[in-house]
Amino acid sequence: MAWFIKTETFRLPRPQLLAHLQAHHAWVAELRQQGVVITSGYLVDQAGRPGGGGLLLLAADDYAAAEALVLQDPLIANGCVDWQLQGWIPAVGDLAVGDLAAGDLAVGDLASAADVAAEGGGGEVVPFGDGNRNHGIGAGG
């Protein structure tokens, strides 16, 4: 397994995006229930306001599998976003994403990020999502 990041910028005003955003959230939640390692969240400006786009982090066997998956995203399928998919190789940091090939922590498992830090495995632990509304990197994210 490898990590991939999909970045996106919104092409439509928020009122036109709302139904598609709700469908996107449901899509991510369903994939997580199926065991896909995936998390999604909003990009925000310097004041903490969302609206410019989003970022999706997922694990897949290869680029083709990652692309096939993100093409199912309701935001992409409905032309709501301009997007880009890239592979990502974690090199240095405290995010505790681990090595997927070795079976280490995966993004969907980061509910235990506080435990990792408590065991000396990371620095400051920052919560990234509540698992329902904000699909960030975190416990339910």
DAQUIRA-V191312 format. One record per residue. N is the residue number from 0. RES is the residue in one small letter. OMEGA is omega in whole degrees, -180 to 180 (none if undefined). Layout:
N&RES&OMEGA, N&RES&OMEGA
This chain:
0&m&179, 1&a&178, 2&w&176, 3&f&178, 4&i&172, 5&k&173, 6&t&-178, 7&e&171, 8&t&-177, 9&f&178, 10&r&-175, 11&l&174, 12&p&-177, 13&r&-179, 14&p&180, 15&q&-178, 16&l&-168, 17&l&-179, 18&a&-180, 19&h&176, 20&l&177, 21&q&178, 22&a&177, 23&h&179, 24&h&179, 25&a&179, 26&w&179, 27&v&-180, 28&a&179, 29&e&178, 30&l&179, 31&r&178, 32&q&178, 33&q&178, 34&g&177, 35&v&177, 36&v&-174, 37&i&175, 38&t&-174, 39&s&178, 40&g&-178, 41&y&167, 42&l&-178, 43&v&178, 44&d&-176, 45&q&177, 46&a&179, 47&g&-179, 48&r&175, 49&p&174, 50&g&-177, 51&g&-177, 52&g&-177, 53&g&179, 54&l&179, 55&l&178, 56&l&-179, 57&l&175, 58&a&178, 59&a&-179, 60&d&-178, 61&d&-177, 62&y&-179, 63&a&179, 64&a&178, 65&a&-180, 66&e&178, 67&a&179, 68&l&-176, 69&v&176, 70&l&176, 71&q&-179, 72&d&180, 73&p&178, 74&l&178, 75&i&-177, 76&a&-179, 77&n&175, 78&g&-176, 79&c&-173, 80&v&162, 81&d&-172, 82&w&177, 83&q&178, 84&l&178, 85&q&170, 86&g&-180, 87&w&179, 88&i&179, 89&p&-177, 90&a&-176, 91&v&174, 92&g&-175, 93&d&-176, 94&l&177, 95&a&177, 96&v&175, 97&g&180, 98&d&-177, 99&l&-179, 100&a&-180, 101&a&179, 102&g&179, 103&d&179, 104&l&174, 105&a&-176, 106&v&-179, 107&g&-179, 108&d&-172, 109&l&171, 110&a&-178, 111&s&179, 112&a&177, 113&a&177, 114&d&179, 115&v&180, 116&a&-179, 117&a&179, 118&e&178, 119&g&-176, 120&g&-179, 121&g&180, 122&g&-179, 123&e&177, 124&v&-179, 125&v&178, 126&p&-177, 127&f&175, 128&g&-176, 129&d&175, 130&g&180, 131&n&-173, 132&r&-177, 133&n&-177, 134&h&178, 135&g&179, 136&i&-179, 137&g&-171, 138&a&-178, 139&g&-170, 140&g&none
